[in-house]
Amino acid sequence: MKLQTSMLIFGAAFFLSASELVQNGSFSNGLEHWQVPKEGSDPYTASELDKTVSADSGSSSVKLIRNDAQGVAWRPYVIQRNIRLKPDTQYEISCYIRGRNIAVQPKSGAYIAVTVGNKTLHYGSKGLWKYDTGTFDWTEVRHRFNSRYFGGTDAIVALGIRDSTGTAWFDSISLKEVGKEPAKVSFQADLFPFNFLKEVPFGICENLPGTLNLRGKGNGKYTGKNAVMTLDVPKYLTLEGVSETHAALRNGKRDLIAQNVTESPVKRNGEDYRRYRIAFEKQFNVWFGQSWYTQRLFLNAAAGSAGKKSPIYWTLKIGEEEQPEQSGMIEVLPPVKTGFRPCGRFGFMISQSGAVHSPFPELGRKMTAFWHTLVKQPLKLNSINEKPDPAYRNGIMLGGNYIMFPYQDSRKALEQYRKKAPADMDSEGKHAHYTANWYQLDDPEKFFETYLRNSIREWRRTNPEVKVAIWDFEPHARGMDEAGRARFAKKMNLPSVPSIAEITRKYKQQWLDYMIRLHAEYIAKVAKIFREEAPGTEFWLCSDNLHDPGTGRERVAAWCAVDVALSDSVVDLHLHMPYYTGTKYYDDVKYNIESLKKPFFPLNDPAETSWSFFRQYTPEKLRQNIIATAALGGAGFGLWPDDTLSGHYFHSIASAYKLISGCEDFYADGKRVESQFAFTPENTISKEVTSGNGGKLMLHYPDFSKKLRCLAHEKDGRFVFTLFNYDEKEPVILKVAGRGLKFLVKIPPNGVEVVHSYRLPEQEPLAAEIRSMQAKNTAGDLFREVRSREASIVWGASAKGSPVLRISNGKLNAEMDALGTCELTALSDAGGRELLSGGHIGKLMLYDAKQPKIQFMLKDMKVNGRNPVVVSTATVPPYEGANPEQNPLMDLRIARSFELDGNTILVRFRFSNPTSHMMNFGFRVNNYPQPGLRFGKKNLTISLGTEKVTQNSGLDNLFLRKNVKIGFLPHGKSRLWDGGPVVISAQDKVLKDSMAFFPGPGFEGVYCWNANSKTPMMTVEFLSGGVSLAPGAEREFHYRIEVGK
């Protein structure tokens, strides 16, 4: 039941003074002011005043019973009209909802909504577009919005059940103005990884602590102010403690301290919650906002709570500034299952385990026990002052070009050295933070060597037990100060010292090669000093790994300029950083292990607080990386920078090491024999076609050719097969045959399967699945072809071997990327002139920048008279990421067709609105024609009446009809377009190619992108005006392209 007292205490001073916009919100006057659907109307069987149930101790509520989840989602429902909102004003909408047997469906359930015109906001108790389902007692819904979202003022408040069945009661409906938005604060605090998880919940395993990192950005002016965080968590979670990640110097010691935490009970969304008040110690205010500084929060889940899911809420207040409340979803996962034999030959490193590196020993013991279930002796990295932990193999990570040590004498010596040494200048003439590596290498006065030797000696005195030293060396190809350039000129026997500009233009490759060699010499010098000063200590190198040149990339990345193979003889182990996943990771790890003589022990960084790294990983992809490293012969696998990971990752890590545990003897001692086996995807449809060069190729759908990696190891007459499927969406049923073996195995998307020759998968279910798939989808269905007179639509392969549909009418020949973008990618006339290769026709792009990529799929092919026609369709998906708005164009249906008619291509788009709400949008159709390919596209020009675009024109060229404004480049300068054809042509002294684009109705402008490059590249893009589609409405746009006009 709702507690009126708590509402009054919390809000009397403010809310009672606000004007209530909803009339009769407690239904004390029956259904006055409310519009209620008639009983039995679709999709509701009843909507009535219920005088037996009330949330606020009043007499009534309104009751809705919905019996048809597939009925029209939005009507009829209980509504109140004629509510007037103020522009750009903050409002709060609230109510209480009670539910009974509301079926759980995607994006469905009970809600309260505010609608103005064609825009609406749906709220459940947990937030925007988060509906309430199941059976539950009265639950409060209370959320805020700003009226500027709507762009209008005449509002409707609605109560309903979306796309589900069940019964819902509503009471205490309220809509009030709450004044302006809260004042902006000078800091921003995020609770990592919620800021990157978007709508994915953070998992906490029942048997492991969950770690969150409080990070911030600010102006740094917080010293002396009180900093307090408020954290609300469901009762089945407990906050075990909060601690800094970097210890400040206090009373001559650097010990991590626990922050002061107090707890009190609260109610959130009708559930019992714990409210924690975290008062941060004064050092927080000094360091808060620094990119390297975080506070760790440790949560535990109660035994038996697996499967529960609830939001948590937090705010941070510094002085008088308070950040608005934020939230994230937590789900409790089952305990991580281990129990397998820990790996003894394949290693594991956790750079820093948050719980182990904390003042909470019990949490540290839990995580240590988990890491020990993976391997016999995990490695962890210590800060240089940290005492070694006997439960681990201990190492230190040293960073920087000149290898920084934190000792007082070392710091003084380093500062003296930095004053003498030249700064590490880059190609823009800027002085980097570090000193030049060439100067460290030459070291004419032995200042650097003296500093380094003394620092290593001090480290050995204070931490003799640590036997692994890792140097993180990512230098870049800098060193372009004047003396550094003079050194380069001398080494390269140049007649004079080149300028920075000359190096970047004339000697770019020579400079890179020179710096790669210089860095190898510098690594050798540092390694030699370490071995002399710290005998018995292993020296590991951490840098950018080699890249497989067979994948089209440079073997050594220019940004880092370190060829780690050149340091093979001076290091004990390669601890490098392939911070990515997929086939790229597999291929690079394979290449490094085959290229390097010393052990290869790669790092991954799924807990990195940079989105560009974090986004690379999922638990499934990390599992693939770990297993690939072991199966390819790697020495181990490491996590950087810590274990601030969702519990889903811990399950995947344990699963990977369990698999490796049963195979590591094969991986370490077995013979690689995959070349003696054939690996064939069986759940595909195949067709033999002719390629662009006349050869025969086999097409497959789905095409797994670039997405599978297969290994086979033989030992003592037995085989272990390790099979990777890097397809993001499709499972593969793989037939493995050779050496007297033949079997089927199914591998899920982003999955790995290991098969032992003495224990094969059950075969009949897989064979039956293949038969069923082939019965439903034959090559004749999927690879259907059409021929009629001169017209034909047949399957083939491009010159690169990609599947295409070849479309011809005897005068024009086109190719369509039929299993990819479904755009035209090649076009030639009867004389064989190629006008499109490397370009495309018909790419659709919506103006709304938040819209995800639209993926078309082949739908139909036919011949109309003499004209071949190919149709593809697409449906607009939801917004990607954490955008709280529902995509207003979600489920918009689009059909695109290409028709060849004589020397003309007809391109049509049909938009259909299957939803119950208005859709408003704009779009452009991007065409990238390539006339003049046969003579270098000389004098490439676009003509629009009297206007022209040439290679000397600017990058963006916008042309609009008179008095027209559109949603594309709204602030860009435009020129006048009369609505006539757009001609793109190229010519030399003898030859000429041209294509004329004729717009149909509805196009209000043309955009021409000009690359301004040595190779002429221009686009012809038709721009729509504003498009409004009512529910059930359709609208078509078209244009034609005439070849040779």
ZAMI-256716 format. One record per residue (C-alpha): x, y, z. Coordinates in steps of 0.001 Angstrom, whole numbers, padded with zeros to 6 digits, always signed. Example, Ala and Ser with C-alpha at 12.3 -4.5 7.8 and 13.67 -1.06 7.14 Angstrom:
ZAMI-256716
+012300-004500+007800;+013670-001060+007140;
This chain:
ZAMI-256716
+000000+000000+000000;+001127+003534-000670;+002169+005554+002380;+000572+008998+002234;+002655+010231+005145;+005965+009672+003368;+004688+011565+000344;+003685+014539+002417;+006931+014666+004372;+008980+014437+001199;+007024+016790-000940;+004634+019041+000953;+006823+022107+000768;+007106+021812-002965;+004526+019576-004574;+001480+020944-002835;+002302+024386-004131;+002388+023106-007708;-000762+023194-009811;-002270+019786-010541;-003060+019388-014245;-004925+016048-014068;-008501+016347-012932;-010064+013661-010758;-006776+011724-010644;-007916+009650-007635;-011295+008823-009235;-013134+010214-006221;-015735+011538-008668;-016026+008314-010565;-014835+008540-014183;-015503+012245-014591;-012999+013858-017010;-011824+010409-018137;-012570+008705-021456;-012918+004943-020999;-013288+002327-023799;-016516+000444-023986;-016630-002993-022429;-015699-005677-024927;-013922-003303-027282;-010743-004647-028842;-008322-005351-027276;-009934-004954-023819;-012723-007075-022330;-013322-004625-019487;-012392-001086-018453;-014273+000190-015477;-014267+002001-012177;-013317-000413-009390;-014723+000727-006052;-013216-002205-004150;-009532-001375-004678;-007659+001865-004083;-004024+002869-003651;-004514+005972-001541;-007142+004880+000955;-009726+006502-001265;-012744+004791-002664;-011856+003864-006236;-009363+003084-008969;-009696+002362-012663;-009345-001230-013838;-008302-002484-017288;-008487-006103-018417;-006773-006912-021701;-007329-010254-023413;-005600-009760-026768;-001871-009079-026817;-001875-008906-030607;-004596-006324-030844;-003891-002704-031665;-001234-001736-029140;-002378+001788-028431;-006139+001858-028363;-008551+001968-026780;-007345+002977-023342;-008275+005262-020462;-007368+008841-021385;-007805+012424-020229;-007589+015134-022866;-007238+018918-022941;-004209+019187-020679;-002190+022292-021494;+001614+022224-021016;+003974+025184-020972;+006859+025256-023452;+010304+024123-022263;+009098+023333-018758;+009911+020509-016389;+006987+018275-015342;+006538+015262-013115;+004044+012539-013966;+003103+009952-011372;+000580+007292-010508;+000243+003975-008727;-000153+000730-010676;-001251-002674-009481;-000937-005743-011726;-002274-009261-011987;-001002-011834-014483;+000326-009277-016959;+002162-011500-019401;+005859-010866-019865;+006468-009938-023492;+009235-007828-025065;+008480-004126-024598;+005069-004797-023104;+003103-004248-019915;+001234-001617-017921;+002157+002035-018329;+001147+005662-017997;+001788+007905-020995;+001945+011556-021965;+001194+012318-025614;+001374+015555-027573;+000569+015274-031261;+002605+012447-032746;+005088+012170-029874;+004580+010123-026754;+006428+009012-023625;+005541+005726-021883;+006513+005179-018254;+006518+002170-015971;+007790+002068-012423;+011380+001469-013556;+011584+004229-016118;+010892+005408-019625;+009751+002618-021995;+010110+000145-019112;+006726-001485-018635;+005399-003331-015574;+004533-007018-015893;+003582-009960-013694;+001544-009841-010490;+002412-007049-008060;+000867-004826-005408;+000545-001076-005706;+003793+000273-007160;+004669+003923-007550;+005504+005390-010947;+007153+008807-010721;+009263+010358-013465;+010153+013753-014908;+010260+015084-018442;+010669+018422-020207;+007879+019598-022500;+010361+020720-025146;+010569+017062-026202;+007095+017342-027684;+007285+020660-029491;+003639+021261-028613;+001432+022014-025639;-001914+020123-025966;-001340+016924-024021;-003183+013691-023336;-002545+011470-020298;-003225+007797-021032;-003315+004584-018999;-002978+001228-020699;-001492-002225-021208;+000826-002490-024209;+001118-005663-026302;+000247-007995-023422;-002629-009633-021596;-003645-009292-017964;-005267-006895-015509;-003998-003528-014303;-005384-001005-011803;-004397+002685-011851;-004834+005282-009106;-003528+008675-007908;-002819+009976-011403;-000887+013242-011256;+000847+015641-013635;+002488+018732-012148;+004921+021398-013126;+008097+021101-011068;+009963+024144-012258;+013164+024391-014167;+015662+021598-014580;+018226+021238-011798;+021207+023529-012111;+024177+021988-013866;+026981+020865-011605;+030683+021385-012266;+031475+017666-012141;+030294+014463-013734;+030515+011145-011912;+029975+007774-013583;+029679+004344-012046;+031691+002145-014401;+030740+000014-016259;+027115+001228-016159;+028087+004170-018359;+029001+001677-021110;+026551-001158-020497;+023663+000727-022108;+020587-001421-021412;+022512-004594-020549;+022371-005411-016818;+025508-005707-014698;+025786-009248-013342;+026886-010211-009836;+027643-013883-009203;+026311-015316-005966;+029759-016512-004910;+031913-013547-006033;+031922-009849-005171;+030745-007441-007839;+033013-004439-008339;+031950-001003-009601;+034242+001962-010160;+033232+005511-009343;+034972+007791-011831;+034647+011502-012414;+035379+014607-014387;+035486+018010-012782;+037226+021321-012434;+039423+020094-009577;+038313+022805-007141;+036825+020560-004474;+039471+020575-001736;+037948+021175+001669;+034391+020311+000614;+032398+017343+001860;+031888+014616-000738;+029017+012180-000106;+027619+009440-002336;+024167+007955-001805;+023638+004431-003134;+020301+002583-003075;+020401-001168-003711;+017729-003903-003396;+017708-005743-000109;+019262-008900-001566;+022470-006929-002231;+024875-005586+000373;+027609-003015+000000;+030632-004665+001594;+032851-001623+001385;+034240+001280-000642;+037932+001910-001152;+040271+004062-003208;+042262+002487-006043;+045410+004529-005341;+046672+005009-001816;+047645+008501-000766;+050670+009148+001414;+049301+009324+004983;+051614+009442+007989;+054490+008255+005845;+052605+005201+004537;+050629+004368+001416;+047877+002137+002764;+044478+001833+001136;+041684+002971+003410;+038002+002070+003589;+035562+004956+003207;+032981+005631+005907;+029688+003882+005045;+026366+003959+006892;+023186+002045+006036;+019449+002687+006440;+016298+001027+005031;+014241+002713+002290;+011480+001822-000163;+012040+002091-003909;+009359+001070-006415;+007481-000656-003623;+010477-002875-002820;+012717-002993+000228;+016042-001291-000460;+019188-000478+001466;+020383+003100+001337;+024110+003566+001830;+025656+006913+002614;+029344+006985+001671;+031331+009870+003158;+034634+010169+001314;+037891+010993+003070;+039512+014336+002197;+041948+012890-000400;+038944+012133-002605;+038395+015854-003117;+042033+016381-004077;+042226+013637-006704;+038614+013444-007905;+038400+014186-011615;+041830+012780-012459;+041504+010156-015216;+043505+007583-013226;+041627+007990-009941;+038618+005887-008999;+036836+004547-005951;+035840+000879-005923;+032465-000227-004586;+032124-003897-003629;+028691-005551-003684;+027683-009037-002565;+024537-010923-003531;+022622-013014-001003;+022669-016794-001377;+019640-017964-003326;+019093-014607-005048;+020190-015786-008507;+017694-014672-011146;+016670-011504-009365;+016990-008235-011254;+016477-004701-009971;+017767-001184-010587;+020229+000504-008279;+020342+004286-007849;+023116+006695-006908;+023917+010361-006525;+027107+012247-005656;+027164+015511-003737;+030305+017641-003371;+029832+020704-001233;+026496+022232-002280;+026560+020688-005765;+024621+017465-006314;+024556+015449-009494;+021070+014260-010571;+020253+010699-009637;+021512+007984-011976;+020545+004337-012187;+021606+001010-013634;+020228-002513-013709;+021732-005315-011628;+020998-009002-012070;+022197-011783-009806;+023821-014716-011573;+024250-018278-010306;+027539-019122-008610;+030467-019582-010987;+031068-023299-011323;+034662-024457-011239;+035733-027808-009794;+037995-028688-012729;+041730-029334-012528;+043500-025951-012569;+045675-025432-015604;+049333-026044-014925;+050834-025221-018317;+048672-022369-019578;+048925-019338-017345;+046690-016493-016201;+047435-012962-015082;+045098-010519-013376;+046823-007181-013531;+045103-005958-010407;+042190-007663-008684;+040105-004939-007079;+039057-007020-004070;+042604-008312-003498;+043941-004768-003795;+041615-003452-001089;+041378-003138+002700;+038731-005916+002789;+040591-009224+003280;+037532-011481+003092;+036636-010142-000356;+040261-010570-001412;+040227-014187-000272;+037119-014883-002376;+038705-013540-005545;+042037-015221-004856;+040251-018550-004430;+038504-018009-007779;+041700-017184-009674;+043313-020309-008191;+040547-022479-009628;+041728-021427-013104;+045484-022019-012819;+047827-023369-010197;+049676-020109-009688;+048119-016955-011142;+050261-013893-011706;+049275-010479-010413;+050912-007110-010718;+051896-005145-007627;+052496-001492-007166;+056203-001026-006651;+055762-000400-002894;+053307-003248-002399;+054338-006292-000412;+054341-009515-002453;+051319-011777-001964;+052435-015387-001405;+049217-016661-003007;+050381-015329-006376;+053348-015105-008603;+054127-011412-008253;+055309-008957-010878;+055620-005221-011411;+054685-003141-014438;+056995-000223-015213;+055887+002381-017713;+057254+005233-019747;+060055+005747-022199;+062506+006324-019339;+060965+003733-016956;+059536+005537-013962;+060252+004445-010392;+058410+006108-007477;+061275+006189-004984;+062175+009625-003679;+065824+009486-004760;+064791+008062-008135;+062313+010872-008710;+064929+013498-007942;+067437+011873-010263;+064806+011574-012994;+063864+015239-012742;+067500+016251-013017;+067903+014029-016065;+064748+015420-017723;+066089+018953-017422;+069129+017963-019479;+067516+015613-022032;+065579+016842-025105;+061819+016330-025090;+060350+013666-027344;+059091+015924-030166;+056361+014650-032506;+055588+015374-036161;+053644+018516-035236;+056636+019985-033445;+055072+019482-030028;+057070+018382-027022;+055707+015215-025494;+055770+014503-021768;+058662+012076-022188;+062302+012601-023149;+063657+011494-026519;+064460+007811-026822;+067469+008471-029030;+069000+010428-026158;+068305+007622-023662;+069987+005236-026077;+073086+007336-026762;+073196+008679-023181;+076406+010713-023751;+076857+011601-020068;+075517+008292-018688;+072841+010171-016716;+070034+007841-017835;+072008+004659-017193;+072971+005874-013727;+069353+006727-012895;+068096+003356-014134;+070749+001261-012388;+070252+003039-009057;+066453+002693-009297;+066628-001046-010046;+068997-001561-007095;+066598+000217-004759;+063717-001889-006064;+065714-005085-005463;+066476-003999-001890;+062835-003219-001068;+061154-006064-003010;+063601-008938-003513;+060799-011531-003727;+059295-010108-006936;+060897-011942-009854;+059044-010538-012886;+059639-007032-014249;+057420-005904-017143;+058209-002831-019217;+055226-001189-020902;+056909+000470-023891;+054662+002282-026413;+057017+004996-027715;+055574+006217-031049;+057887+007312-033878;+058806+010655-032347;+062264+012064-031535;+062002+014838-034162;+063828+017543-032223;+066694+019145-034129;+069390+016929-032634;+067242+013859-033232;+066820+014793-036897;+070558+015401-037164;+071162+011895-035810;+068750+010495-038407;+070533+012372-041225;+073883+010977-040118;+072591+007401-039875;+070944+007648-043292;+073848+009516-044933;+071630+012412-045944;+073265+015549-047352;+071544+017801-044813;+069339+017687-041743;+065713+017372-042915;+062939+019451-041455;+059954+017812-039759;+057875+018549-042865;+060476+016875-045086;+060519+013795-042891;+056734+013437-042985;+056612+013918-046771;+059896+012704-048251;+061341+010330-045665;+058232+008963-043978;+059022+005252-044442;+062756+005741-043840;+062010+007539-040574;+059672+004765-039418;+062237+002069-040238;+064935+004085-038477;+062810+004508-035330;+061898+000819-035284;+065593-000091-035281;+066360+002596-032690;+063669+001270-030365;+065003-002279-030713;+068479-001059-029700;+067008+000856-026775;+065061-002195-025554;+068257-004249-025723;+070114-001647-023649;+067420-001578-020945;+067197-005388-020863;+070968-005655-020420;+070906-003236-017456;+068039-005162-015827;+069875-008475-016147;+073044-007003-014667;+071326-005256-011772;+068585-007821-011048;+069971-011298-011822;+067314-013990-011544;+064553-011545-012507;+062590-012200-015680;+062358-009246-018048;+059086-009103-020037;+058221-006661-022791;+054734-005199-023114;+054103-003356-026381;+052030-003500-029535;+052014-006994-031008;+052862-007947-034560;+049996-007893-037061;+049418-010617-039617;+050373-009061-042978;+048241-011699-044691;+045152-009800-043508;+046180-006659-045387;+047639-004764-042421;+051129-003514-041742;+053184-006012-039746;+054392-003259-037377;+051932-000543-036410;+053296+002899-037261;+051739+004509-034165;+053953+002411-031856;+057014+001775-034057;+058132-001319-032125;+058947-004573-033923;+058827-006950-030979;+060494-009692-033027;+063709-007645-033013;+063728-007942-029206;+063157-011686-029096;+066689-012453-027982;+066749-009958-025098;+063387-010559-023391;+062068-013564-021511;+058420-013254-022529;+056179-011189-024829;+053235-009688-022916;+051626-007698-025732;+048294-006020-026297;+045990-007323-029029;+043051-005367-027622;+040385-006711-029955;+038404-009858-030743;+037204-011967-033660;+039229-013386-036535;+041598-010425-036287;+042622-011565-032801;+042948-015207-033840;+045046-014408-036908;+047349-012012-035072;+047916-014351-032123;+048668-017173-034541;+051127-014959-036429;+052898-013808-033248;+053284-017316-031857;+054684-018528-035189;+056970-015492-035575;+058396-015221-032059;+060723-017655-030320;+059989-016522-026772;+056612-017278-025113;+053647-015134-026148;+051266-014145-023336;+048677-011630-024655;+046613-009141-022687;+042962-008146-023202;+041272-005160-021573;+037506-005719-021152;+037585-003584-017970;+039193-000621-019722;+037359+002613-018927;+037709+003817-022523;+034698+003088-024724;+036886+002398-027779;+038370-000596-025927;+035393-001647-023809;+033172-001999-026871;+035479-004603-028397;+034404-007306-025967;+031515-009481-024903;+031802-012437-022510;+031473-014820-025456;+034176-013045-027480;+036556-012976-024529;+036037-016715-024117;+036961-017206-027768;+040144-015165-027273;+041267-017152-024228;+040714-020528-025891;+042314-019391-029160;+045422-018277-027270;+045776-021655-025569;+044983-023741-028643;+047463-021807-030794;+050265-022385-028284;+050227-019250-026163;+051841-019255-022735;+048883-017720-020944;+046305-014950-020952;+046098-011719-018986;+043420-009179-018049;+044201-005474-017971;+043750-003240-016007;+041638-004991-013352;+038570-007167-012775;+035811-004558-012730;+033727-006921-014823;+030144-008029-015000;+029674-011508-013549;+028889-012758-017055;+032615-012424-017777;+033589-014546-014758;+031337-017335-016020;+032948-017116-019471;+036504-017014-018084;+035849-020085-015905;+034237-021884-018846;+037267-021150-021039;+039795-022425-018503;+037703-025521-017838;+037842-026351-021530;+041589-025647-021701;+042207-027770-018609;+041028-030850-020489;+043147-030054-023542;+046318-028276-022430;+048539-031338-022866;+047342-031595-026464;+047910-027868-026971;+051398-027972-025425;+052715-031331-026684;+050417-032374-029514;+051155-032119-033223;+049089-029691-035306;+047317-031742-038001;+044368-029617-039171;+045800-029704-042698;+044900-033420-042755;+041190-032717-042257;+038434-031048-044254;+036095-028697-042383;+032858-028123-044300;+029802-026095-043183;+026741-028259-043795;+023890-025908-042826;+024357-023846-045974;+022755-023712-049373;+025279-023942-052209;+025358-023086-055900;+028144-023168-058488;+028489-019903-060405;+030834-018174-062817;+033033-015440-061391;+033974-012158-063015;+037182-013640-064449;+035402-016652-065960;+036334-019228-063343;+033920-021444-061416;+033059-020645-057817;+030736-022186-055252;+028419-019781-053446;+027207-020621-049966;+024573-019078-047753;+025247-018374-044960;+028827-017783-046086;+031136-019003-043308;+034274-018991-045463;+035895-016052-043631;+034351-016719-040225;+035650-020153-039257;+038995-021089-037714;+039719-024781-037158;+042534-026500-035273;+043344-030168-034808;+045956-031542-032378;+047175-035155-032342;+048770-036821-029323;+049223-040509-028549;+046918-041533-031388;+044076-039273-030257;+042797-036009-031666;+041420-032818-030175;+039553-030460-032502;+039145-026829-031449;+036612-025123-033691;+035739-021411-033751;+032684-019754-035284;+033221-015995-035558;+029869-015310-037204;+027942-012840-035040;+024482-014260-035771;+024488-017696-037383;+025367-021068-035829;+027316-023450-038032;+027014-027217-038314;+030471-028291-039353;+031429-031599-040957;+034931-032695-039983;+036453-035429-042138;+039903-037001-042404;+042234-039645-040934;+039375-042136-040771;+037103-039770-038839;+033892-038100-039992;+031467-036287-037708;+029198-033264-037340;+029484-030600-034661;+027362-027498-034056;+029074-024250-033025;+026949-021302-031819;+027499-017710-032993;+030652-016255-031406;+031256-019724-030087;+033912-022398-029626;+033482-026150-029509;+036112-028716-028568;+035666-032285-029761;+037755-035228-028537;+038075-038066-031023;+037048-040587-028376;+033880-038668-027508;+032075-037393-030591;+028845-035363-030509;+025559-037197-031056;+025152-037214-034821;+021509-037935-035690;+019996-034710-034232;+022511-032649-036214;+021881-034596-039402;+018129-034172-038934;+018597-030418-038461;+020507-030226-041731;+017843-032222-043591;+015123-029978-042210;+016945-026827-043209;+017643-028098-046713;+014050-029207-047174;+012809-025713-046357;+015496-023830-048299;+016757-025400-051498;+019312-023830-053799;+016455-023301-056215;+014634-021231-053606;+017503-019214-052200;+019475-018932-055432;+016427-018638-057683;+017107-017259-061150;+014875-015660-063778;+015309-015551-067551;+012937-014160-070170;+014038-013169-073675;+016964-010756-073304;+016262-010199-069613;+017986-012276-066984;+018655-012291-063253;+021279-014902-062400;+023711-015606-059607;+027412-015071-059980;+030473-013858-058161;+032321-010580-058393;+035971-010418-059371;+036720-010560-055622;+034626-013711-055194;+031664-012086-053426;+028139-013348-054266;+026254-011041-056661;+023074-011029-058674;+023791-010283-062320;+020933-008299-063788;+020744-007739-067535;+018273-006563-070173;+020612-006920-073132;+021590-003229-073088;+022667-002741-069479;+024410-005208-067193;+024376-004617-063431;+025588-006476-060374;+023871-006319-056999;+025478-007188-053661;+022594-009554-053015;+023715-011074-049720;+025184-007854-048308;+023973-004309-048850;+021583-005190-051714;+022876-002113-053577;+024052-002036-057186;+027846-002310-057196;+028665-002711-060903;+027116-001339-064102;+028172-001586-067737;+026533-000822-071055;+026269-003052-074117;+029720-001901-075200;+031266-003110-071947;+032003+000334-070471;+032123-000068-066673;+030488+002908-064920;+030154+001818-061289;+032848-000643-060139;+034052+000469-056713;+030929+002594-056244;+027236+001940-055632;+023686+003008-056476;+020727+003283-054115;+022157+003538-050593;+019421+004827-048248;+020417+007066-045331;+017943+008610-042867;+018543+012176-041695;+018239+011254-038017;+021858+010679-036964;+020756+008319-034182;+019264+005868-036648;+021182+002588-036864;+022313+001164-040177;+019420-000170-042241;+020055-003727-043397;+018225-004712-046575;+017540-008336-047511;+016740-009803-050911;+012975-010208-051262;+011965-010868-054857;+013116-010973-058473;+011029-010976-061628;+010840-009802-065232;+008212-007224-066212;+007914-007538-069960;+011545-007070-071015;+012626-005401-067767;+014362-007333-064978;+013361-006175-061464;+014997-007021-058123;+013367-006077-054808;+014936-005919-051346;+013260-004956-048071;+014248-003641-044658;+012675-002774-041327;+014012+000062-039183;+015347-001406-035904;+015317+000221-032435;+017880+002842-031491;+021233+001430-030545;+022762+001976-027130;+021317+003702-024092;+019089+006253-025778;+016059+006491-023457;+013744+007426-026307;+011928+004811-028299;+012967+005086-031926;+009995+006917-033523;+010759+005149-036818;+011062+001669-035349;+009252-000888-037542;+009090+001473-040530;+009091-000838-043537;+011100-000006-046634;+011092-001701-050022;+013714-000842-052643;+013663-002016-056242;+016024-001751-059190;+014601-002124-062708;+016535-002042-065984;+014579-000448-068830;+016592+000030-072024;+019519+002300-071113;+017766+003423-067923;+017878+002214-064320;+014690+002871-062343;+015206+003083-058581;+012136+003017-056343;+011630+003270-052589;+008344+002526-050834;+007906+003445-047171;+005094+001835-045128;+003961+002630-041588;+002560-000525-039931;+002353+001074-036478;-000408+002966-034726;+001418+006304-034554;+002488+008973-037014;+006009+008724-038435;+007962+011821-039486;+011333+011527-041195;+013600+012573-044038;+016185+010676-046051;+018785+010848-048773;+019682+008338-051465;+023435+008089-051888;+024779+007215-055346;+028501+006901-056016;+028840+006577-059809;+032189+006007-061519;+032009+007294-065114;+035363+007450-066879;+036952+004551-065051;+038605+003414-068277;+040555+006696-068581;+041138+007693-064976;+037891+009704-064534;+039557+012750-066065;+037665+016046-065806;+034998+014512-063588;+032155+017049-063358;+028611+017211-062024;+026198+019575-063793;+022891+020828-062356;+021547+023256-064925;+023989+026148-064865;+025628+024989-061618;+028663+022711-061627;+030735+020679-059177;+034337+020005-060176;+037402+018639-058450;+038186+022176-057340;+034835+022598-055605;+034485+022258-051852;+033796+019080-049910;+030050+019674-049330;+027915+020899-052236;+024243+021399-051342;+021538+022386-053830;+017912+023050-052793;+014708+024085-054469;+013649+027655-053883;+012431+028436-050322;+013022+024853-049184;+014511+023802-045846;+015289+020190-045031;+016710+018193-042129;+020041+017487-043825;+022951+019901-043279;+020552+022479-041800;+023352+025010-041316;+025125+024336-044591;+025251+026884-047382;+023115+025920-050365;+022761+026880-053989;+019551+026958-056010;+018373+023802-057787;+015630+023937-060383;+014592+020308-059880;+016067+019205-063196;+018425+016335-064012;+021860+015925-062463;+024522+014847-064947;+027861+013399-063913;+030437+012994-066662;+034131+012439-067316;+036084+012908-070517;+039545+013055-071954;+040446+014343-075425;+038733+011397-077135;+036487+009472-074746;+033476+010520-072688;+031218+008745-070187;+028113+010237-068617;+025144+009326-066445;+022057+011516-065977;+019992+011307-062753;+016334+012369-063110;+014472+012898-059795;+010854+011945-059253;+008356+013876-057072;+009223+014507-053424;+012931+015165-053786;+013709+018708-052656;+017454+018852-053071;+020721+017347-054237;+023927+016835-052279;+027259+016219-053985;+030202+015144-051875;+033554+015923-053467;+036595+014108-052055;+039068+016855-053004;+041632+014098-053556;+044048+013198-056318;+041667+010438-057381;+038356+012068-058461;+035454+010908-056288;+031968+012480-056201;+028499+011430-055131;+025048+012289-056472;+022503+012181-053630;+018811+013041-053844;+017367+014640-050695;+013787+014262-049549;+011745+016908-047825;+009868+016095-044643;+007898+012851-044926;+004857+012228-042705;+003281+008786-042697;+000010+008218-040859;-000674+004761-039403;-001187+002292-042243;-000032+004809-044889;+002514+004293-047658;+004557+006649-049819;+006768+006018-052839;+009785+007879-054163;+011653+007144-057365;+014345+008397-059684;+015893+007140-062898;+019435+007006-064243;+020047+007225-067971;+023389+005943-069203;+025101+007891-071977;+022996+011058-071563;
